[in-house]
């Protein structure tokens, strides 16, 4: 998390004594990460892939990719022009499919239907 995002989250959570170094404290870092992900989920109306892209690359970039892709989730991922973010979103998709297979007793990995 970049310091400016940390500062904004500290203000949202009313943490007056926040310092940038606090981002290296696991408990606070997890709390801030969860808060930021919730913000992205709210911004992108619960669309997990768009929220994850925003979490990784910033909401402005995710909005640009959303505009280019429309409602097509596969195209959204293809529109991501940052290799790290595209790999991050794909890894989460793969893990979600595998978890669904394991925990929902499916024959093979699969993503939820849109």
N, C-alpha and C positions, 0 to 999 in steps of 0.2 A: 504494500500500500504506500502510495506516495504521501509525503508529509501534508500536502494541501488537503487531500482526501481525509487523512487522519484528523486534521484540525476541524474540518467541517463536521465529521462524525462526532468529535468531542463536543462541539457546540450543540449538535442535535441531542446528545445524551446528557447535556448539562454537566460536563466534567471540567470544572474550572481549572484544575491543577494539571491538565494534560500537557505533556512534553513529547516531542517527536520520538525521543528514545523509548518512550512507553510502548511504542509499536513493536518492540522486541520482547515484550512480556507476553508469553503465550496466552494467558487468560484474557488479557485486554485485546490482543490481536484477534483472537477467536470471536470475541464479542463484537468488535468493530467489523470484522469480515461478515459475520452473520447479519449485522445491521445493514451493511452496504449491499449485500445480496438481496435482502428484503426490499430495499429501495429499488433495486433494479427490477425485481419481479413485479413490484407495483407499477413502475414506469412502463414496463412492457406487457402489462395486462396478464401476468402469469406465464408468459411464454418463456419456458426454461432456457431454450437455446439462445434467444436474444438477450435474456438477462445474464447468462453466463458470458456471452461475448462482451456485453457492457461491463461486467465485473472485471474482465480481463483487459479490455482495451479502451474502456470508457464509453459512456452512453452516447456521446456524439458519433463515434464510429459505428456503434450498433444501430443507431437511427439511420445512418447513411446506408448500411447494408440492408436494413429492413425496407427502406424506400426502394432500393434496387430490386429486391426479391419479391415484394408484395407478400402474399400469404403462403408462398411456397417455402416450406422449411428446408428442403434439400437445396434449393437455390440460395436461401439465406446463407447456409454454411459455405456454399461455393463462392458467394460474393465476398466473404471475409478475405481481405487482401493482406492481412498480417499472418504470416505462417505460424507463429506461436499461438495466436488466438484461434486460428482454424484448427490446429492440432489439439488445443485444449478442449474446444467444444466437441470435436470428434471423439476424444478420449472419454469425455463424460457420457456421450451418446453410447459408446461401446460398453462402458461400465453399467449404465442404466439397463441396457438390453440384457446383459449377463445377470445382473441382480434380479431382473424380472424373471428370467429363466429359473434361477435358483429358488427364489422365494415364492413364485407363483406356480411352481412345478410345471413349467412349459417344456416342450420337447426341444426347443431351440431358442437362442436369444432373439428377442424382438422388442421393438420400441412400441410405446402406446400409440393407438390410432389417434389422429388429430380430430 
